[in-house]
């Protein structure tokens, strides 16, 4: 597909992992809400979509340990362990 200057560029592959991150073929730059740009030079990177990551915008698999309501998986009745 042609870009703004009319040049063709190969498509970037993005894969959605159900319940997980957005996998993007890299290198990639991500612009955050405040305008800051962060870059990954890896051949593939995981972009956090749940905002639970301590390394946001990169996924650190924090989504695996918590449910969508913030409780640790396996907790009953909302009790913290």
PyMOL Python script that loads the backbone (N, CA, C, O; Angstrom):
from pymol import cmd

cmd.read_pdbstr("""\
ATOM      1  N   UNK A   1       0.847  -1.182   0.000  1.00  0.00           N
ATOM      2  CA  UNK A   1       0.000   0.000   0.000  1.00  0.00           C
ATOM      3  C   UNK A   1       0.890   1.243   0.000  1.00  0.00           C
ATOM      4  O   UNK A   1       1.853   1.292   0.765  1.00  0.00           O
ATOM      5  N   UNK A   2       0.608   2.227  -0.815  1.00  0.00           N
ATOM      6  CA  UNK A   2       1.427   3.438  -0.867  1.00  0.00           C
ATOM      7  C   UNK A   2       1.309   4.261   0.411  1.00  0.00           C
ATOM      8  O   UNK A   2       0.232   4.347   1.002  1.00  0.00           O
ATOM      9  N   UNK A   3       2.426   4.871   0.839  1.00  0.00           N
ATOM     10  CA  UNK A   3       2.391   5.763   1.994  1.00  0.00           C
ATOM     11  C   UNK A   3       2.122   7.189   1.518  1.00  0.00           C
ATOM     12  O   UNK A   3       1.749   7.389   0.362  1.00  0.00           O
ATOM     13  N   UNK A   4       2.305   8.172   2.382  1.00  0.00           N
ATOM     14  CA  UNK A   4       1.980   9.561   2.052  1.00  0.00           C
ATOM     15  C   UNK A   4       2.806  10.088   0.880  1.00  0.00           C
ATOM     16  O   UNK A   4       2.356  10.986   0.167  1.00  0.00           O
ATOM     17  N   UNK A   5       4.006   9.546   0.670  1.00  0.00           N
ATOM     18  CA  UNK A   5       4.847  10.009  -0.432  1.00  0.00           C
ATOM     19  C   UNK A   5       4.657   9.181  -1.685  1.00  0.00           C
ATOM     20  O   UNK A   5       5.347   9.409  -2.679  1.00  0.00           O
ATOM     21  N   UNK A   6       3.731   8.216  -1.667  1.00  0.00           N
ATOM     22  CA  UNK A   6       3.449   7.390  -2.826  1.00  0.00           C
ATOM     23  C   UNK A   6       4.307   6.142  -2.929  1.00  0.00           C
ATOM     24  O   UNK A   6       4.146   5.354  -3.861  1.00  0.00           O
ATOM     25  N   UNK A   7       5.238   5.949  -1.962  1.00  0.00           N
ATOM     26  CA  UNK A   7       6.095   4.772  -1.971  1.00  0.00           C
ATOM     27  C   UNK A   7       5.360   3.592  -1.357  1.00  0.00           C
ATOM     28  O   UNK A   7       4.564   3.766  -0.434  1.00  0.00           O
ATOM     29  N   UNK A   8       5.622   2.404  -1.859  1.00  0.00           N
ATOM     30  CA  UNK A   8       5.031   1.201  -1.277  1.00  0.00           C
ATOM     31  C   UNK A   8       5.938   0.675  -0.166  1.00  0.00           C
ATOM     32  O   UNK A   8       7.161   0.651  -0.300  1.00  0.00           O
ATOM     33  N   UNK A   9       5.319   0.259   0.921  1.00  0.00           N
ATOM     34  CA  UNK A   9       6.039  -0.347   2.040  1.00  0.00           C
ATOM     35  C   UNK A   9       5.367  -1.657   2.376  1.00  0.00           C
ATOM     36  O   UNK A   9       4.156  -1.798   2.207  1.00  0.00           O
ATOM     37  N   UNK A  10       6.142  -2.623   2.852  1.00  0.00           N
ATOM     38  CA  UNK A  10       5.517  -3.880   3.249  1.00  0.00           C
ATOM     39  C   UNK A  10       4.598  -3.664   4.452  1.00  0.00           C
ATOM     40  O   UNK A  10       4.841  -2.791   5.286  1.00  0.00           O
ATOM     41  N   UNK A  11       3.567  -4.453   4.524  1.00  0.00           N
ATOM     42  CA  UNK A  11       2.630  -4.351   5.650  1.00  0.00           C
ATOM     43  C   UNK A  11       3.303  -4.836   6.932  1.00  0.00           C
ATOM     44  O   UNK A  11       4.150  -5.728   6.900  1.00  0.00           O
ATOM     45  N   UNK A  12       2.923  -4.247   8.044  1.00  0.00           N
ATOM     46  CA  UNK A  12       3.387  -4.673   9.356  1.00  0.00           C
ATOM     47  C   UNK A  12       2.359  -5.652   9.896  1.00  0.00           C
ATOM     48  O   UNK A  12       1.161  -5.373   9.867  1.00  0.00           O
ATOM     49  N   UNK A  13       2.814  -6.786  10.384  1.00  0.00           N
ATOM     50  CA  UNK A  13       1.893  -7.785  10.911  1.00  0.00           C
ATOM     51  C   UNK A  13       1.636  -7.508  12.397  1.00  0.00           C
ATOM     52  O   UNK A  13       2.573  -7.328  13.175  1.00  0.00           O
ATOM     53  N   UNK A  14       0.357  -7.478  12.778  1.00  0.00           N
ATOM     54  CA  UNK A  14      -0.090  -7.294  14.150  1.00  0.00           C
ATOM     55  C   UNK A  14      -0.996  -8.455  14.475  1.00  0.00           C
ATOM     56  O   UNK A  14      -1.892  -8.787  13.699  1.00  0.00           O
ATOM     57  N   UNK A  15      -0.766  -9.085  15.636  1.00  0.00           N
ATOM     58  CA  UNK A  15      -1.578 -10.247  16.018  1.00  0.00           C
ATOM     59  C   UNK A  15      -2.183  -9.993  17.394  1.00  0.00           C
ATOM     60  O   UNK A  15      -1.476  -9.627  18.333  1.00  0.00           O
ATOM     61  N   UNK A  16      -3.483 -10.188  17.505  1.00  0.00           N
ATOM     62  CA  UNK A  16      -4.172 -10.061  18.783  1.00  0.00           C
ATOM     63  C   UNK A  16      -4.170 -11.408  19.491  1.00  0.00           C
ATOM     64  O   UNK A  16      -4.618 -12.408  18.931  1.00  0.00           O
ATOM     65  N   UNK A  17      -3.666 -11.434  20.719  1.00  0.00           N
ATOM     66  CA  UNK A  17      -3.729 -12.633  21.550  1.00  0.00           C
ATOM     67  C   UNK A  17      -4.918 -12.487  22.487  1.00  0.00           C
ATOM     68  O   UNK A  17      -4.934 -11.565  23.302  1.00  0.00           O
ATOM     69  N   UNK A  18      -5.912 -13.363  22.399  1.00  0.00           N
ATOM     70  CA  UNK A  18      -7.075 -13.246  23.292  1.00  0.00           C
ATOM     71  C   UNK A  18      -6.640 -13.228  24.756  1.00  0.00           C
ATOM     72  O   UNK A  18      -5.949 -14.138  25.215  1.00  0.00           O
ATOM     73  N   UNK A  19      -7.043 -12.202  25.477  1.00  0.00           N
ATOM     74  CA  UNK A  19      -6.702 -12.082  26.888  1.00  0.00           C
ATOM     75  C   UNK A  19      -5.252 -11.699  27.122  1.00  0.00           C
ATOM     76  O   UNK A  19      -4.793 -11.711  28.264  1.00  0.00           O
ATOM     77  N   UNK A  20      -4.536 -11.365  26.089  1.00  0.00           N
ATOM     78  CA  UNK A  20      -3.118 -11.054  26.231  1.00  0.00           C
ATOM     79  C   UNK A  20      -2.744  -9.788  25.481  1.00  0.00           C
ATOM     80  O   UNK A  20      -3.594  -8.934  25.229  1.00  0.00           O
ATOM     81  N   UNK A  21      -1.472  -9.670  25.125  1.00  0.00           N
ATOM     82  CA  UNK A  21      -0.984  -8.446  24.493  1.00  0.00           C
ATOM     83  C   UNK A  21      -1.243  -8.392  22.993  1.00  0.00           C
ATOM     84  O   UNK A  21      -1.727  -9.349  22.389  1.00  0.00           O
ATOM     85  N   UNK A  22      -0.914  -7.273  22.428  1.00  0.00           N
ATOM     86  CA  UNK A  22      -0.927  -7.065  20.994  1.00  0.00           C
ATOM     87  C   UNK A  22       0.488  -7.354  20.509  1.00  0.00           C
ATOM     88  O   UNK A  22       1.428  -6.662  20.900  1.00  0.00           O
ATOM     89  N   UNK A  23       0.651  -8.364  19.663  1.00  0.00           N
ATOM     90  CA  UNK A  23       1.970  -8.750  19.165  1.00  0.00           C
ATOM     91  C   UNK A  23       2.225  -8.012  17.857  1.00  0.00           C
ATOM     92  O   UNK A  23       1.423  -8.092  16.927  1.00  0.00           O
ATOM     93  N   UNK A  24       3.348  -7.292  17.787  1.00  0.00           N
ATOM     94  CA  UNK A  24       3.670  -6.465  16.630  1.00  0.00           C
ATOM     95  C   UNK A  24       5.053  -6.840  16.118  1.00  0.00           C
ATOM     96  O   UNK A  24       6.006  -6.934  16.891  1.00  0.00           O
ATOM     97  N   UNK A  25       5.159  -7.056  14.797  1.00  0.00           N
ATOM     98  CA  UNK A  25       6.474  -7.289  14.212  1.00  0.00           C
ATOM     99  C   UNK A  25       7.250  -5.991  14.284  1.00  0.00           C
ATOM    100  O   UNK A  25       6.728  -4.934  13.929  1.00  0.00           O
ATOM    101  N   UNK A  26       8.488  -6.058  14.738  1.00  0.00           N
ATOM    102  CA  UNK A  26       9.296  -4.868  14.970  1.00  0.00           C
ATOM    103  C   UNK A  26      10.356  -4.679  13.918  1.00  0.00           C
ATOM    104  O   UNK A  26      10.422  -5.426  12.942  1.00  0.00           O
ATOM    105  N   UNK A  27      11.181  -3.683  14.120  1.00  0.00           N
ATOM    106  CA  UNK A  27      11.150  -2.728  15.230  1.00  0.00           C
ATOM    107  C   UNK A  27       9.886  -1.867  15.183  1.00  0.00           C
ATOM    108  O   UNK A  27       9.241  -1.729  14.144  1.00  0.00           O
ATOM    109  N   UNK A  28       9.555  -1.292  16.347  1.00  0.00           N
ATOM    110  CA  UNK A  28       8.311  -0.543  16.452  1.00  0.00           C
ATOM    111  C   UNK A  28       8.505   0.658  17.376  1.00  0.00           C
ATOM    112  O   UNK A  28       9.278   0.600  18.332  1.00  0.00           O
ATOM    113  N   UNK A  29       7.802   1.738  17.081  1.00  0.00           N
ATOM    114  CA  UNK A  29       7.736   2.895  17.961  1.00  0.00           C
ATOM    115  C   UNK A  29       6.294   3.050  18.414  1.00  0.00           C
ATOM    116  O   UNK A  29       5.367   2.920  17.615  1.00  0.00           O
ATOM    117  N   UNK A  30       6.108   3.331  19.704  1.00  0.00           N
ATOM    118  CA  UNK A  30       4.770   3.520  20.277  1.00  0.00           C
ATOM    119  C   UNK A  30       4.707   4.936  20.840  1.00  0.00           C
ATOM    120  O   UNK A  30       5.545   5.332  21.650  1.00  0.00           O
ATOM    121  N   UNK A  31       3.707   5.689  20.404  1.00  0.00           N
ATOM    122  CA  UNK A  31       3.505   7.036  20.935  1.00  0.00           C
ATOM    123  C   UNK A  31       2.494   6.949  22.077  1.00  0.00           C
ATOM    124  O   UNK A  31       1.368   6.490  21.889  1.00  0.00           O
ATOM    125  N   UNK A  32       2.912   7.397  23.265  1.00  0.00           N
ATOM    126  CA  UNK A  32       2.056   7.372  24.447  1.00  0.00           C
ATOM    127  C   UNK A  32       1.146   8.589  24.476  1.00  0.00           C
ATOM    128  O   UNK A  32       1.311   9.512  23.678  1.00  0.00           O
ATOM    129  N   UNK A  33       0.179   8.592  25.401  1.00  0.00           N
ATOM    130  CA  UNK A  33      -0.816   9.663  25.494  1.00  0.00           C
ATOM    131  C   UNK A  33      -0.179  11.032  25.655  1.00  0.00           C
ATOM    132  O   UNK A  33      -0.696  12.024  25.141  1.00  0.00           O
ATOM    133  N   UNK A  34       0.957  11.094  26.373  1.00  0.00           N
ATOM    134  CA  UNK A  34       1.604  12.382  26.637  1.00  0.00           C
ATOM    135  C   UNK A  34       2.539  12.821  25.511  1.00  0.00           C
ATOM    136  O   UNK A  34       3.217  13.841  25.634  1.00  0.00           O
ATOM    137  N   UNK A  35       2.582  12.054  24.410  1.00  0.00           N
ATOM    138  CA  UNK A  35       3.422  12.397  23.274  1.00  0.00           C
ATOM    139  C   UNK A  35       4.800  11.752  23.298  1.00  0.00           C
ATOM    140  O   UNK A  35       5.530  11.818  22.309  1.00  0.00           O
ATOM    141  N   UNK A  36       5.164  11.131  24.414  1.00  0.00           N
ATOM    142  CA  UNK A  36       6.436  10.426  24.517  1.00  0.00           C
ATOM    143  C   UNK A  36       6.440   9.261  23.531  1.00  0.00           C
ATOM    144  O   UNK A  36       5.430   8.576  23.371  1.00  0.00           O
ATOM    145  N   UNK A  37       7.561   9.039  22.881  1.00  0.00           N
ATOM    146  CA  UNK A  37       7.701   7.924  21.953  1.00  0.00           C
ATOM    147  C   UNK A  37       8.716   6.942  22.527  1.00  0.00           C
ATOM    148  O   UNK A  37       9.831   7.323  22.882  1.00  0.00           O
ATOM    149  N   UNK A  38       8.318   5.675  22.613  1.00  0.00           N
ATOM    150  CA  UNK A  38       9.227   4.621  23.067  1.00  0.00           C
ATOM    151  C   UNK A  38       9.421   3.659  21.910  1.00  0.00           C
ATOM    152  O   UNK A  38       8.529   3.471  21.082  1.00  0.00           O
ATOM    153  N   UNK A  39      10.614   3.045  21.864  1.00  0.00           N
ATOM    154  CA  UNK A  39      10.969   2.206  20.725  1.00  0.00           C
ATOM    155  C   UNK A  39      11.443   0.847  21.194  1.00  0.00           C
ATOM    156  O   UNK A  39      12.117   0.727  22.217  1.00  0.00           O
ATOM    157  N   UNK A  40      11.084  -0.174  20.437  1.00  0.00           N
ATOM    158  CA  UNK A  40      11.617  -1.522  20.617  1.00  0.00           C
ATOM    159  C   UNK A  40      12.261  -1.929  19.305  1.00  0.00           C
ATOM    160  O   UNK A  40      11.642  -1.834  18.245  1.00  0.00           O
ATOM    161  N   UNK A  41      13.504  -2.381  19.376  1.00  0.00           N
ATOM    162  CA  UNK A  41      14.216  -2.838  18.187  1.00  0.00           C
ATOM    163  C   UNK A  41      14.121  -4.348  18.007  1.00  0.00           C
ATOM    164  O   UNK A  41      14.761  -4.909  17.116  1.00  0.00           O
ATOM    165  N   UNK A  42      13.339  -5.000  18.835  1.00  0.00           N
ATOM    166  CA  UNK A  42      13.179  -6.454  18.730  1.00  0.00           C
ATOM    167  C   UNK A  42      12.446  -6.826  17.443  1.00  0.00           C
ATOM    168  O   UNK A  42      11.738  -5.996  16.872  1.00  0.00           O
ATOM    169  N   UNK A  43      12.610  -8.064  16.986  1.00  0.00           N
ATOM    170  CA  UNK A  43      11.941  -8.503  15.760  1.00  0.00           C
ATOM    171  C   UNK A  43      10.438  -8.643  15.971  1.00  0.00           C
ATOM    172  O   UNK A  43       9.666  -8.605  15.013  1.00  0.00           O
ATOM    173  N   UNK A  44      10.021  -8.807  17.235  1.00  0.00           N
ATOM    174  CA  UNK A  44       8.605  -8.853  17.592  1.00  0.00           C
ATOM    175  C   UNK A  44       8.483  -8.348  19.018  1.00  0.00           C
ATOM    176  O   UNK A  44       9.318  -8.667  19.864  1.00  0.00           O
ATOM    177  N   UNK A  45       7.457  -7.567  19.291  1.00  0.00           N
ATOM    178  CA  UNK A  45       7.270  -7.081  20.660  1.00  0.00           C
ATOM    179  C   UNK A  45       5.811  -7.252  21.061  1.00  0.00           C
ATOM    180  O   UNK A  45       4.915  -7.353  20.222  1.00  0.00           O
ATOM    181  N   UNK A  46       5.607  -7.281  22.375  1.00  0.00           N
ATOM    182  CA  UNK A  46       4.275  -7.438  22.950  1.00  0.00           C
ATOM    183  C   UNK A  46       3.860  -6.112  23.565  1.00  0.00           C
ATOM    184  O   UNK A  46       4.477  -5.647  24.523  1.00  0.00           O
ATOM    185  N   UNK A  47       2.815  -5.505  23.018  1.00  0.00           N
ATOM    186  CA  UNK A  47       2.310  -4.231  23.514  1.00  0.00           C
ATOM    187  C   UNK A  47       1.151  -4.517  24.458  1.00  0.00           C
ATOM    188  O   UNK A  47       0.199  -5.209  24.096  1.00  0.00           O
ATOM    189  N   UNK A  48       1.239  -3.981  25.669  1.00  0.00           N
ATOM    190  CA  UNK A  48       0.219  -4.210  26.694  1.00  0.00           C
ATOM    191  C   UNK A  48      -1.083  -3.511  26.310  1.00  0.00           C
ATOM    192  O   UNK A  48      -1.076  -2.333  25.952  1.00  0.00           O
ATOM    193  N   UNK A  49      -2.195  -4.233  26.383  1.00  0.00           N
ATOM    194  CA  UNK A  49      -3.503  -3.635  26.122  1.00  0.00           C
ATOM    195  C   UNK A  49      -4.377  -3.592  27.371  1.00  0.00           C
ATOM    196  O   UNK A  49      -5.453  -2.993  27.357  1.00  0.00           O
ATOM    197  N   UNK A  50      -3.914  -4.235  28.464  1.00  0.00           N
ATOM    198  CA  UNK A  50      -4.713  -4.266  29.695  1.00  0.00           C
ATOM    199  C   UNK A  50      -4.262  -3.209  30.702  1.00  0.00           C
ATOM    200  O   UNK A  50      -4.965  -2.945  31.678  1.00  0.00           O
ATOM    201  N   UNK A  51      -3.098  -2.603  30.474  1.00  0.00           N
ATOM    202  CA  UNK A  51      -2.524  -1.563  31.336  1.00  0.00           C
ATOM    203  C   UNK A  51      -2.148  -2.060  32.723  1.00  0.00           C
ATOM    204  O   UNK A  51      -2.034  -1.257  33.649  1.00  0.00           O
ATOM    205  N   UNK A  52      -1.951  -3.368  32.891  1.00  0.00           N
ATOM    206  CA  UNK A  52      -1.509  -3.909  34.178  1.00  0.00           C
ATOM    207  C   UNK A  52       0.006  -4.031  34.259  1.00  0.00           C
ATOM    208  O   UNK A  52       0.552  -4.291  35.331  1.00  0.00           O
ATOM    209  N   UNK A  53       0.682  -3.847  33.143  1.00  0.00           N
ATOM    210  CA  UNK A  53       2.127  -4.060  33.065  1.00  0.00           C
ATOM    211  C   UNK A  53       2.903  -3.003  33.839  1.00  0.00           C
ATOM    212  O   UNK A  53       2.581  -1.816  33.785  1.00  0.00           O
ATOM    213  N   UNK A  54       3.931  -3.449  34.562  1.00  0.00           N
ATOM    214  CA  UNK A  54       4.821  -2.511  35.238  1.00  0.00           C
ATOM    215  C   UNK A  54       5.797  -1.886  34.255  1.00  0.00           C
ATOM    216  O   UNK A  54       6.476  -0.916  34.591  1.00  0.00           O
ATOM    217  N   UNK A  55       5.878  -2.432  33.038  1.00  0.00           N
ATOM    218  CA  UNK A  55       6.787  -1.927  32.006  1.00  0.00           C
ATOM    219  C   UNK A  55       6.001  -1.335  30.835  1.00  0.00           C
ATOM    220  O   UNK A  55       6.485  -1.329  29.703  1.00  0.00           O
ATOM    221  N   UNK A  56       4.778  -0.832  31.107  1.00  0.00           N
ATOM    222  CA  UNK A  56       3.901  -0.278  30.084  1.00  0.00           C
ATOM    223  C   UNK A  56       4.659   0.728  29.237  1.00  0.00           C
ATOM    224  O   UNK A  56       5.371   1.553  29.809  1.00  0.00           O
ATOM    225  N   UNK A  57       4.559   0.719  27.914  1.00  0.00           N
ATOM    226  CA  UNK A  57       3.558   0.045  27.111  1.00  0.00           C
ATOM    227  C   UNK A  57       3.915  -1.398  26.741  1.00  0.00           C
ATOM    228  O   UNK A  57       3.144  -2.059  26.044  1.00  0.00           O
ATOM    229  N   UNK A  58       5.051  -1.889  27.189  1.00  0.00           N
ATOM    230  CA  UNK A  58       5.442  -3.261  26.863  1.00  0.00           C
ATOM    231  C   UNK A  58       4.810  -4.225  27.853  1.00  0.00           C
ATOM    232  O   UNK A  58       4.712  -3.919  29.041  1.00  0.00           O
ATOM    233  N   UNK A  59       4.389  -5.367  27.382  1.00  0.00           N
ATOM    234  CA  UNK A  59       3.732  -6.376  28.215  1.00  0.00           C
ATOM    235  C   UNK A  59       4.771  -7.105  29.058  1.00  0.00           C
ATOM    236  O   UNK A  59       5.820  -7.504  28.552  1.00  0.00           O
ATOM    237  N   UNK A  60       4.478  -7.278  30.348  1.00  0.00           N
ATOM    238  CA  UNK A  60       5.328  -8.084  31.226  1.00  0.00           C
ATOM    239  C   UNK A  60       4.566  -9.298  31.760  1.00  0.00           C
ATOM    240  O   UNK A  60       4.982  -9.897  32.752  1.00  0.00           O
ATOM    241  N   UNK A  61       3.475  -9.663  31.127  1.00  0.00           N
ATOM    242  CA  UNK A  61       2.573 -10.784  31.447  1.00  0.00           C
ATOM    243  C   UNK A  61       1.837 -10.598  32.769  1.00  0.00           C
ATOM    244  O   UNK A  61       1.368 -11.580  33.344  1.00  0.00           O
ATOM    245  N   UNK A  62       1.721  -9.375  33.266  1.00  0.00           N
ATOM    246  CA  UNK A  62       0.951  -9.123  34.489  1.00  0.00           C
ATOM    247  C   UNK A  62      -0.502  -9.524  34.335  1.00  0.00           C
ATOM    248  O   UNK A  62      -1.168  -9.820  35.327  1.00  0.00           O
ATOM    249  N   UNK A  63      -1.014  -9.539  33.094  1.00  0.00           N
ATOM    250  CA  UNK A  63      -2.409  -9.906  32.851  1.00  0.00           C
ATOM    251  C   UNK A  63      -2.689 -11.347  33.263  1.00  0.00           C
ATOM    252  O   UNK A  63      -3.843 -11.706  33.493  1.00  0.00           O
ATOM    253  N   UNK A  64      -1.668 -12.165  33.358  1.00  0.00           N
ATOM    254  CA  UNK A  64      -1.875 -13.574  33.716  1.00  0.00           C
ATOM    255  C   UNK A  64      -2.256 -13.753  35.177  1.00  0.00           C
ATOM    256  O   UNK A  64      -2.953 -14.709  35.515  1.00  0.00           O
ATOM    257  N   UNK A  65      -1.814 -12.854  36.051  1.00  0.00           N
ATOM    258  CA  UNK A  65      -2.026 -13.034  37.481  1.00  0.00           C
ATOM    259  C   UNK A  65      -3.246 -12.359  38.050  1.00  0.00           C
ATOM    260  O   UNK A  65      -3.568 -12.575  39.218  1.00  0.00           O
ATOM    261  N   UNK A  66      -3.939 -11.549  37.274  1.00  0.00           N
ATOM    262  CA  UNK A  66      -5.094 -10.818  37.802  1.00  0.00           C
ATOM    263  C   UNK A  66      -6.277 -10.934  36.864  1.00  0.00           C
ATOM    264  O   UNK A  66      -6.116 -11.027  35.647  1.00  0.00           O
ATOM    265  N   UNK A  67      -7.463 -10.926  37.441  1.00  0.00           N
ATOM    266  CA  UNK A  67      -8.685 -10.927  36.647  1.00  0.00           C
ATOM    267  C   UNK A  67      -8.976  -9.494  36.224  1.00  0.00           C
ATOM    268  O   UNK A  67      -8.271  -8.575  36.641  1.00  0.00           O
ATOM    269  N   UNK A  68      -9.994  -9.288  35.410  1.00  0.00           N
ATOM    270  CA  UNK A  68     -10.314  -7.947  34.928  1.00  0.00           C
ATOM    271  C   UNK A  68     -10.811  -7.030  36.034  1.00  0.00           C
ATOM    272  O   UNK A  68     -10.766  -5.811  35.871  1.00  0.00           O
ATOM    273  N   UNK A  69     -11.289  -7.576  37.170  1.00  0.00           N
ATOM    274  CA  UNK A  69     -11.762  -6.710  38.250  1.00  0.00           C
ATOM    275  C   UNK A  69     -10.649  -6.385  39.238  1.00  0.00           C
ATOM    276  O   UNK A  69     -10.906  -5.755  40.263  1.00  0.00           O
ATOM    277  N   UNK A  70      -9.404  -6.807  38.949  1.00  0.00           N
ATOM    278  CA  UNK A  70      -8.269  -6.441  39.780  1.00  0.00           C
ATOM    279  C   UNK A  70      -7.898  -7.456  40.846  1.00  0.00           C
ATOM    280  O   UNK A  70      -6.836  -7.343  41.459  1.00  0.00           O
ATOM    281  N   UNK A  71      -8.759  -8.457  41.084  1.00  0.00           N
ATOM    282  CA  UNK A  71      -8.448  -9.469  42.095  1.00  0.00           C
ATOM    283  C   UNK A  71      -7.499 -10.506  41.512  1.00  0.00           C
ATOM    284  O   UNK A  71      -7.495 -10.752  40.305  1.00  0.00           O
ATOM    285  N   UNK A  72      -6.698 -11.109  42.377  1.00  0.00           N
ATOM    286  CA  UNK A  72      -5.843 -12.205  41.939  1.00  0.00           C
ATOM    287  C   UNK A  72      -6.731 -13.374  41.557  1.00  0.00           C
ATOM    288  O   UNK A  72      -7.733 -13.642  42.220  1.00  0.00           O
ATOM    289  N   UNK A  73      -6.368 -14.067  40.495  1.00  0.00           N
ATOM    290  CA  UNK A  73      -7.147 -15.226  40.067  1.00  0.00           C
ATOM    291  C   UNK A  73      -7.117 -16.277  41.160  1.00  0.00           C
ATOM    292  O   UNK A  73      -6.079 -16.541  41.766  1.00  0.00           O
ATOM    293  N   UNK A  74      -8.269 -16.868  41.398  1.00  0.00           N
ATOM    294  CA  UNK A  74      -8.391 -17.900  42.417  1.00  0.00           C
ATOM    295  C   UNK A  74      -8.911 -17.374  43.740  1.00  0.00           C
ATOM    296  O   UNK A  74      -9.288 -18.166  44.604  1.00  0.00           O
ATOM    297  N   UNK A  75      -8.944 -16.037  43.929  1.00  0.00           N
ATOM    298  CA  UNK A  75      -9.490 -15.478  45.163  1.00  0.00           C
ATOM    299  C   UNK A  75     -10.991 -15.707  45.167  1.00  0.00           C
ATOM    300  O   UNK A  75     -11.649 -15.612  44.131  1.00  0.00           O
ATOM    301  N   UNK A  76     -11.516 -16.006  46.330  1.00  0.00           N
ATOM    302  CA  UNK A  76     -12.967 -16.201  46.464  1.00  0.00           C
ATOM    303  C   UNK A  76     -13.541 -15.067  47.267  1.00  0.00           C
ATOM    304  O   UNK A  76     -13.009 -14.718  48.320  1.00  0.00           O
ATOM    305  N   UNK A  77     -14.604 -14.492  46.794  1.00  0.00           N
ATOM    306  CA  UNK A  77     -15.292 -13.447  47.523  1.00  0.00           C
ATOM    307  C   UNK A  77     -14.515 -12.150  47.678  1.00  0.00           C
ATOM    308  O   UNK A  77     -14.866 -11.315  48.512  1.00  0.00           O
ATOM    309  N   UNK A  78     -13.464 -11.970  46.888  1.00  0.00           N
ATOM    310  CA  UNK A  78     -12.726 -10.725  46.919  1.00  0.00           C
ATOM    311  C   UNK A  78     -11.729 -10.621  48.050  1.00  0.00           C
ATOM    312  O   UNK A  78     -11.157  -9.550  48.252  1.00  0.00           O
ATOM    313  N   UNK A  79     -11.491 -11.707  48.811  1.00  0.00           N
ATOM    314  CA  UNK A  79     -10.511 -11.658  49.900  1.00  0.00           C
ATOM    315  C   UNK A  79      -9.102 -11.643  49.329  1.00  0.00           C
ATOM    316  O   UNK A  79      -8.794 -12.384  48.396  1.00  0.00           O
ATOM    317  N   UNK A  80      -8.240 -10.787  49.901  1.00  0.00           N
ATOM    318  CA  UNK A  80      -6.837 -10.790  49.508  1.00  0.00           C
ATOM    319  C   UNK A  80      -6.097 -11.854  50.304  1.00  0.00           C
ATOM    320  O   UNK A  80      -6.407 -12.092  51.472  1.00  0.00           O
ATOM    321  N   UNK A  81      -5.143 -12.477  49.690  1.00  0.00           N
ATOM    322  CA  UNK A  81      -4.349 -13.499  50.380  1.00  0.00           C
ATOM    323  C   UNK A  81      -3.030 -12.941  50.819  1.00  0.00           C
ATOM    324  O   UNK A  81      -2.226 -13.655  51.417  1.00  0.00           O
TER     325      UNK A  81
END
""", "prot")
cmd.dss("prot")
cmd.show_as("cartoon", "prot")
cmd.util.cbc("prot")
cmd.orient("prot")
